Amino acid sequence: MVYPKDVLNRLKWTDGESLDDATIWYVHRGAPGDIMAISGRRIRNLGQGFFEVDESMIPYHRILRIEYQGEVVFDKEVESTRQDKETAAGQ
């Protein structure tokens, strides 16, 4: 299973990749449709259970999708479906 924290850390620490080129969609109660998208440029810190942007700490479990340079690198729904199939197959 791929976790959003691992994806964000890979983008931050891998040479040639950057959080600046990422867009992160996450559950944000009160936003239209309860979903907000932010640029990776706004991420100030990747903590143990959350990431920090300007004035907020957002738990990783709220991340729905991460795109990097226009390509989807994490999609919570796809990962959840994959995990369900692996569990059903006994893996």
Backbone bond lengths (Angstrom), bond angles and torsions (degrees), N, CA, C in turn:
res aa  C-N    CA-C-N  psi(-1)  N-CA   C-N-CA  omega(-1)  CA-C   N-CA-C  phi
1 M - - - 1.455 - - 1.521 108.63 -
2 V 1.298 115.26 139.41 1.459 122.11 176.63 1.523 107.91 -95.71
3 Y 1.328 116.39 133.22 1.455 121.53 179.49 1.527 109.99 -110.81
4 P 1.343 117.28 144.69 1.466 119.56 -177.50 1.524 113.12 -60.53
5 K 1.320 117.92 -34.89 1.460 120.51 178.50 1.529 110.17 -60.57
6 D 1.333 116.68 -42.99 1.463 120.76 179.61 1.524 111.50 -64.27
7 V 1.323 116.73 -40.05 1.468 120.84 178.74 1.525 110.01 -62.90
8 L 1.326 116.96 -47.48 1.465 120.22 -179.52 1.531 111.23 -63.53
9 N 1.321 117.63 -41.47 1.469 120.02 177.37 1.524 111.47 -63.34
10 R 1.332 117.32 -40.13 1.470 119.87 177.60 1.520 110.54 -60.88
11 L 1.332 116.84 -44.24 1.460 119.91 -179.77 1.522 111.11 -64.94
12 K 1.313 116.93 -36.14 1.471 120.34 -178.70 1.525 112.22 -71.69
13 W 1.319 117.39 -40.96 1.465 120.55 -169.00 1.525 116.07 -103.28
14 T 1.329 119.35 -11.68 1.463 121.14 -178.77 1.517 110.20 -84.17
15 D 1.333 115.90 128.05 1.469 120.25 177.34 1.518 110.10 -56.63
16 G 1.315 115.97 135.27 1.459 121.46 178.61 1.519 113.63 88.76
17 E 1.329 117.74 -7.32 1.465 121.56 177.02 1.525 108.21 -117.21
18 S 1.338 116.28 161.96 1.457 119.64 -176.28 1.523 110.65 -157.31
19 L 1.313 116.51 141.65 1.459 120.92 173.16 1.524 110.80 -61.42
20 D 1.334 116.70 -26.53 1.467 121.07 -178.86 1.522 112.50 -58.31
21 D 1.327 117.02 -27.23 1.465 121.63 -178.11 1.525 113.02 -95.85
22 A 1.343 116.48 13.13 1.465 121.04 -178.21 1.528 110.89 -107.29
23 T 1.327 114.77 152.24 1.463 122.51 170.37 1.513 106.51 -124.68
24 I 1.328 115.76 131.25 1.457 121.57 -176.49 1.522 109.35 -117.65
25 W 1.336 117.16 125.66 1.465 123.10 174.65 1.513 107.42 -102.30
26 Y 1.323 116.61 134.17 1.455 119.94 -179.99 1.522 111.12 -147.42
27 V 1.328 115.32 161.28 1.465 121.77 178.00 1.521 107.82 -70.47
28 H 1.340 115.20 124.33 1.465 121.72 179.55 1.518 107.33 -138.31
29 R 1.316 115.13 97.16 1.464 119.24 -177.09 1.519 110.44 -60.00
30 G 1.322 115.14 132.80 1.460 121.09 -179.02 1.516 113.02 101.08
31 A 1.330 117.34 -20.80 1.470 120.33 175.68 1.524 108.02 -78.14
32 P 1.324 117.83 158.77 1.469 119.74 177.15 1.539 110.67 -54.38
33 G 1.332 116.09 123.83 1.467 120.48 -178.08 1.523 113.19 70.37
34 D 1.315 117.54 7.75 1.471 124.19 -177.84 1.528 112.93 60.33
35 I 1.328 117.00 25.16 1.464 121.83 178.56 1.525 108.74 -129.81
36 M 1.328 115.55 137.56 1.459 120.92 177.21 1.523 108.30 -129.31
37 A 1.321 116.08 145.37 1.463 121.87 174.67 1.524 107.80 -116.11
38 I 1.333 115.25 135.56 1.463 119.81 177.45 1.523 109.55 -132.37
39 S 1.300 115.29 157.32 1.457 121.34 174.64 1.520 109.31 -78.91
40 G 1.311 116.79 144.05 1.456 121.46 175.13 1.515 112.83 -59.98
41 R 1.325 116.97 -20.59 1.471 121.03 177.02 1.518 112.01 -58.49
42 R 1.325 116.52 -27.02 1.467 120.99 -177.39 1.518 113.19 -79.55
43 I 1.333 117.77 -12.11 1.468 120.31 -178.77 1.522 109.50 -73.80
44 R 1.323 114.73 123.84 1.470 121.68 -179.07 1.524 112.19 -97.06
45 N 1.338 116.14 -30.53 1.458 119.90 -176.80 1.521 109.37 -158.08
46 L 1.330 115.76 145.53 1.462 122.07 172.42 1.525 106.91 -106.72
47 G 1.318 116.19 104.32 1.455 121.23 -178.59 1.519 112.13 -87.81
48 Q 1.327 115.85 -172.92 1.464 121.52 -178.79 1.526 112.14 -65.85
49 G 1.342 117.19 -48.48 1.461 120.33 -176.33 1.512 113.86 -119.69
50 F 1.336 116.63 5.88 1.462 120.70 -175.68 1.518 109.87 -157.05
51 F 1.335 115.61 165.90 1.460 119.88 170.03 1.526 107.68 -118.29
52 E 1.325 115.39 150.59 1.452 121.13 -176.99 1.526 110.67 -105.53
53 V 1.316 114.68 133.16 1.464 121.91 168.78 1.520 105.89 -121.09
54 D 1.302 116.02 168.31 1.461 123.22 -174.43 1.532 114.63 -14.61
55 E 1.315 117.79 -71.09 1.454 121.20 -172.08 1.530 113.69 -117.73
56 S 1.318 117.94 7.34 1.463 120.38 -172.67 1.525 112.40 -134.16
57 M 1.336 114.72 155.89 1.456 122.20 169.64 1.529 106.05 -115.71
58 I 1.326 116.55 121.05 1.464 121.53 -173.79 1.531 108.97 -113.05
59 P 1.333 117.53 120.95 1.473 120.29 179.21 1.535 110.89 -63.91
60 Y 1.334 115.76 141.62 1.465 120.22 179.84 1.523 112.15 -58.90
61 H 1.332 118.14 -32.47 1.470 119.29 -176.91 1.532 112.12 -66.00
62 R 1.326 118.34 -12.21 1.468 120.78 176.66 1.531 113.02 -84.79
63 I 1.319 117.23 -11.66 1.468 119.78 -179.45 1.524 109.49 -69.72
64 L 1.322 115.26 129.17 1.459 122.19 179.32 1.520 112.33 -101.11
65 R 1.335 115.93 -33.99 1.468 119.73 -172.65 1.527 109.28 -159.79
66 I 1.328 115.72 144.36 1.458 121.79 173.62 1.520 107.39 -130.88
67 E 1.318 115.79 129.16 1.464 121.48 172.98 1.519 108.35 -113.55
68 Y 1.311 115.55 143.57 1.456 121.68 175.96 1.524 107.77 -128.00
69 Q 1.304 115.76 118.17 1.471 122.54 -177.04 1.526 111.06 50.77
70 G 1.338 116.42 41.36 1.455 122.36 176.13 1.521 115.58 84.58
71 E 1.332 117.96 -4.07 1.459 121.97 -179.71 1.528 109.65 -106.01
72 V 1.327 116.73 135.76 1.464 121.05 178.58 1.527 108.84 -72.11
73 V 1.342 116.48 121.35 1.461 121.15 178.81 1.530 111.51 -111.73
74 F 1.332 117.02 -12.35 1.457 122.19 173.48 1.515 108.43 -152.22
75 D 1.333 115.87 132.90 1.461 122.12 175.03 1.524 106.48 -140.42
76 K 1.321 116.69 113.73 1.465 121.40 -174.28 1.521 112.09 -57.44
77 E 1.309 117.87 -40.10 1.466 121.11 -179.07 1.522 110.83 -64.81
78 V 1.325 117.37 -42.61 1.464 121.29 179.45 1.526 109.81 -65.05
79 E 1.328 117.47 -44.00 1.465 121.13 -179.77 1.523 111.22 -64.29
80 S 1.322 116.81 -39.55 1.458 120.75 179.18 1.529 110.92 -64.16
81 T 1.327 116.75 -42.50 1.461 121.48 178.05 1.525 110.75 -64.19
82 R 1.332 116.63 -42.20 1.464 121.39 178.97 1.523 110.47 -61.77
83 Q 1.333 116.94 -43.55 1.459 120.65 -179.84 1.528 110.48 -64.46
84 D 1.337 117.43 -40.70 1.452 120.87 178.33 1.526 111.31 -60.49
85 K 1.322 116.99 -43.23 1.467 121.34 179.39 1.521 111.62 -65.04
86 E 1.346 116.94 -40.85 1.456 120.40 178.98 1.525 110.90 -65.13
87 T 1.321 116.29 -40.40 1.465 121.01 178.72 1.530 110.23 -64.08
88 A 1.319 116.82 -43.41 1.461 121.35 -179.97 1.530 111.28 -64.62
89 A 1.334 116.21 -31.96 1.470 120.86 -179.53 1.531 111.81 -83.35
90 G 1.333 116.48 -4.68 1.446 120.22 177.92 1.510 114.25 81.99
91 Q 1.306 117.65 23.16 1.469 120.13 -179.52 1.496 111.31 -91.26
